[in-house]
Amino acid sequence: MLVTGVARQLGGRLVRRIQCDPEVDRVIGVDVVAPGHQLGGADFVQADIRQPAIAKVLAEHGVDTVVHMDVTGTPLGSGGGRTSVKETNVIGTMQLLGACQKSPTVKRLVVKSSTSVYGSAPRDPAVFTETTPPKSLPSGGFAKDAVEVEGYVRGFARRRPDVAVCVLRFANILGPSADSPLAEYFSLPVLPTVLGYDPRLQFVHEDDVIDVLRIASGEPRRSTLNSGTFNVAGEGVLLLSQCSRRLGRPTVPVLLPAVRWVGSALRTVGVTDFSPEQIRLLTHGRVVSTVQMRETLGFEPKYTTAETFADFARSRGPGLLPPDTLARAVDRVAGLPFASFPGGAPAGAAAPTPTPSNAE
């Protein structure tokens, strides 16, 4: 088995976990830089998946299963930027799939993708299924990368029907060692939000990510059960206002044009990747169905969305305000007559839990 992106914590954890599976004979870890963590008994090959040399790695080791983890929204360490990330996501995936297509030994491909492929738009359905087309395709950032990656994967599946292909669309991944633009956003001392919006969000715990990847990368003989595209998320949803309260971090509601300016300023100083697609997520939210994950893939996450966020919040330490104090303050504001605020409830106030008919 070959795993890409092992220099990141998530890829390294997967490699160490897979080695415990008695059905796995050997694990090859690949990344452009040597990992700063242990890979157990796995063999590490320093290679750039954007280069054709990755085909030699597959051939030399007779790889039968490829787990493509090197699809991400953040640069590795302090090096590179958005251009480097896009090249790795898109060009790297193209080169890797080209190598897999030429390899007669590859029988299974697992790709880490994202629910961001659905985009975030004001007229989105309340819940996305794996077959729901997006109202508006992502126009940039990691979300657009994920759309392109999945397009190349579908093309590969048509050219190599003998290879079992599994695409896992993960909701926002959080946990103590989470490395994502949204984790960086929630780590800010004050959270900029869009005035008048309180989006619904879903999360998946990094431990559950490892577990479902292990299931999806099972033996090729089980491919009929573990092939296809699956949404992966913890049960339930949280509103952005609930997240800020549980973190103890106050919000600063601003008009949408000002949010874009704030995002540009944050990117300039290197604080966080506040991309237009992330702004849309923090405006309209996104919720996906996980029925296929449970019924077809046979995976049940250990953490709900709320439990995932709680574990993440503990790892980030206390915010500027104690959560209880912030909650009481928000509740007092929420208790004021909505009629006194233009447009209804004030931004940041606790909104009623939306029902499936409340498509945002």
N, C-alpha and C positions, 0 to 999 in steps of 0.2 A: 504494500500500500504506500502511495506517495501523498504527502500533505504539503500544500503550499502555505506560505505566510506563517511559518513557525517561529519567526523572530518576535511576533506579537504574543502577548500573554495567552490569548484565546487559542491560537494555533499550537503553542507549546503545551497547554493543558490537554488539548485533544490528543496530541502525540503520546503524552504520558498515559492517558487513559486508555487509548487503543491498545497499547502494549500489554495491558492486563487481560485482553480478550484472547483466549486460547486458540481461537480460529484464525488469528492474525500471526503469520510467520515472521514478517519483517516489516519495519516501518522506515520510510525514507522521508526526512524533513528537508524542505527546500525553501530558501529565502535568499534575498540579495545581500543580506548582512548576517553575520553570525549572531545567534540569539544570546541574550544576556542571562538566560535561565537554562536549567538542565532539561535535556530531552530524554532522560533515562537511557535505555539501551538502543534508541533509534540512531540511524545513520544520518548525519547531516551533510547535505551537499549545498555549497554556496553557489547559487546560480540565479540569474535574472530571467524570470519567465517571459520578459519582453523580448528575449533573444532566442534565435532558433536552436541554441545549444540545449534547451530543455528537452528536445526530442532525443538527444543522446542519453540523457539521464533516464528517460523511460525505457529506451532500448537496452541500455547496459544492465539495468536492474530487473528487467522483465516485469514491470509493474502491471498488476491486473486491476487495481482500484485507485482512482485519483479523487482526492478530496480537495477542492479548490476553495481555500479559506482566504486567499489574498484578494478579496473584494471588500473594500473598506472606504470610509469617508474621511479618514484622518491620515496624515503622513506619518511614517515610521520615525519615532524619535523627533529630533529637532531638524533633521535634514529634509529637504524637498518642500514642496508646497502643493497647491491645487493641481498644477500641471503634472507633477510627478505622480500624484495619486491617480489622476485620470489615465495616464499612460499605463500604469500598473493594472488598473481595473479593466480597461478596454483593450489596449494593445497586448497586455500580458495574457488576458483571457483568450484573445485570438491566437496567439502563438501556442498557448497550452492546448487549445482545442485542435489546432493544426497538428501538433505532435501526437495527440491522442488518436486523431483520425488515421494517422499513418501507422500507429502501433497495433500489431495483431494481438498483443497480449492484453490490452486494456478491455475489460468487460464491464466496468462500472465507473460512473462519474457522479460525484456529489458536488453541488455548487451552493455556496453560501450567498444568498441574495437578500432582498429586503422588501418589506411591505411598502416602501416608498415608491415602488413601481406603479402603485395605484394613484399616486399624486394626492393632492389635497385641494378640493375645490368647493365653492359654496353650495353646489347642487349635487354633491356626492350622495350616494345611497348611505343609509344609516350603517350598514354592514357590508363590507366587500367579501365576496367569495373568490376562490381561485379563478373563476371564469368571468368575473365581472370586469368589463372594459372600463378603463378610467375615463372620467368626463373630460379631463384635460391632462395630456401627457406632461410629465416633468420637463421643464425647459432648460435645466442646468443642474450643476452640482452632482453629488453622489447619486441622487435619485435618477438622473438621466443616465449616469454610468450603469446603474443596475438594469435599466430598461435595455440598453445596448448589449450588456452582458447576456441577459436572458435571450435576446434575439439571436446572438451567436450560438448560444447553447441549443436553441430550437433547431437552428440550421445543422448543427453537428448531429443532433438526434435523428434528423431525416437522412443524413448521409451515412450514419452508422447505426442502423436499427438493431444491430446485434448487441449494442452497448446499452445497459440499463442506466438511465439518466434520472437523477433526483435533484430537484431544485427546491431549496428551503428558503421561503420568504420570512425572514425574522422581523418581528416588531422591534421597537427600539430596545436594544440590549443594554441592561443595567446590572450593576453589581459592584462589589468593593473594588474590582480592578477594571471596571468598564472604561473603554477608550473609544469614545464616539462624540460627534458634535453635540448631541443632546446632553450627554453626561457633562461636557464642558459648560454648556448653558446652565444646567442646574447647579453647577459649582460656583457660579457668579455670586457675589455677595448680595446683589439686588437684581431681580429678574425683570428685564423689559418685556412687557406684554402688549398686545394689540387692544386698544381701547374698544370696549363693547363686545369682546369675544372671550369665551371660556371653553376652549376646545376639549374634546374627549381624547384621551391618550391611552395606549396599551403598551405594556412592557413585557419583556421576557428575561428571566434571570440567566446570567452567564452559565450557571451550573446546568440549567435545563438545555441551554444551547449545546453543551458538550454531550449531554445524554442523547439528545435527538440526532446529533451528527453521528454518534456511535451506532445508533439503530439504522440510520439511513445508509451507512457505509458497510452494512452487513455483507455476508458472502453473496457473490453473484447469483448463486442458485436460489436466493430468496428475493431476487430482483422483481418478481411479479408483485410482491407485496410492498416493496420500497421504491417504486418508480413513480414519477409524476411530479407535480408541483404542489407544495403544501405551505399554507400559512402556519406560522408558529408564534404563539403568543400566550401569555398567562391569562387565566380566566378573569373577567371583569374589566372595568375601565376606571380611570381617574380623571377628574377635571384638572386643568392646569392650576386653578385656584386651590384645589385640595393639595396638589403637589407642593406649591409654595408654602402653604401652611404647615405641612408636615416637615418641610425642611427648615422652617423658621426663617425663611428669606422673604422679605417684603417685595412686592411687585411695583413696577412703575408703569402704569398704563399710558400709552402714547398713541397718537394717531398713526395710521398705517404708513404714510410717507415718512414720518419721523422714525418709525421702526426700521425702515430701510436705511436711513441715515445712520442710526445707531449701529446697525449691523455692519455697515461699511466701516465705521470708526473702529469697531471691535476687531474686524479683520485686519485693519491697518496696524494696530498695535499687537496683533498676534494673540489676542485673548481667547477667541473662539471662532469657529467657522459658522457665522450667522448668515447662511446662504439664503437666497430667495425661496428655495424649496423648504427650508426649515421655518422661515417666516410663515409660509402657507400652512405648514403643519401646526404652528402655534396660533394660527388664526382659525382654521377650519377643522383641525383634528383629523383622526383616521381610526376606524375600528374595523377589524377583519374577523371573519368566521374561522373557527378552528375545528369544525366538524370533521373534515377530511383528515386532519392531523390525528384525531382520536380514533376515528372509525377505520380508516384505511392504513395509516402508518402505525397505528397502535401505540401512540405516545401520549402520556398524561403528564403535564408539567407538575413539578413538585411545588412550585411557587405560583401564586396568583399575581395579577398585576400589582395589587396593593402590597403584598408581601415582598415582591421584588423591589418596589420603590422604598419600602421600609428598610430593607437591607442596604440599599444604596445610600439612603439618608444617614443611617448609622455610620457608614464608612466615611462620610463627608464631614462629620462632626457638627456641632451646633452652629446655627446661623446667627445673623445679627440680633434676632429676637427669639426668645423662647417660643416654641410652637404653641403652647397653651395660651400665652399672652397674645400672640398674633391671631390665633383662632378667635379669642374673645373679642378682639378689636374688629375683626372682619364680621363677626356675628352681629355686633352692635350696629355696624354700618348696614348690614343686610336687613336689619330689622326696621330700618327707616322706610317710610312709604315710597314705593317705586315711582309713584307719580311725580315726586319732586325731582326726579332725575330725567333728563331728556333721553328718550329712547328706552326707558325701562330701568332694569337693575344696574347699579353702578358697576363699572369694571372692577374686578377683584372680589366682588361679593359672591358669596356661595350661591351658585345657581342650582335649581332643582335638577336631579339626575335625569338626563334625557332618555326618552323611550326610543325604540327602533324607528318610530315614525318621524322623529325629529332629525331628519337628515340635515347635516350642517354643510 
